[in-house]
Amino acid sequence: MIRIITEKLWLFLALAPLPFLILVTGTGLDINQLLSREVLILVILYPMLEETIFRGIIQPAISTRIVGKTFLFSHANILTSIIFSLAHLISHETVWAMAVFIPSLAFGLLKDRYKTLLAPTALHCYYNAGYFLVAV
């Protein structure tokens, strides 16, 4: 039963951004752009760094001080996602920085559920790849 729920959660989180990606579909990228150093940094390095900081350090630190859960999401996940969104104000317009709140909740949910950074990091890389494939 747990395995079925786990597989459904992964499937849901993998498919969840598709409507958004379809709405923001741009001209796409050619293969040279896709393999560029900048794209690899944005799709692999940044998610690894962000997940290490936010889900590996901040969320566990908050969860030791604030215990509780609202529906699916822990209070630590919600607070970490707010901080994650605010941190994106440095490099994104306000509306885009606030839009990362929802994916951040998904990353935090995976961290809470699986107790590893691998799951949220993999999903974060996947989401960034999808965004850059259609929005750039």
Summary of the structure (lengths in Angstrom):
residues: 136
radius of gyration: 15.2
end to end distance: 40.3
largest distance: 47.2
contacts: 375
relative contact order: 0.17
helix: 79%
strand: 3%
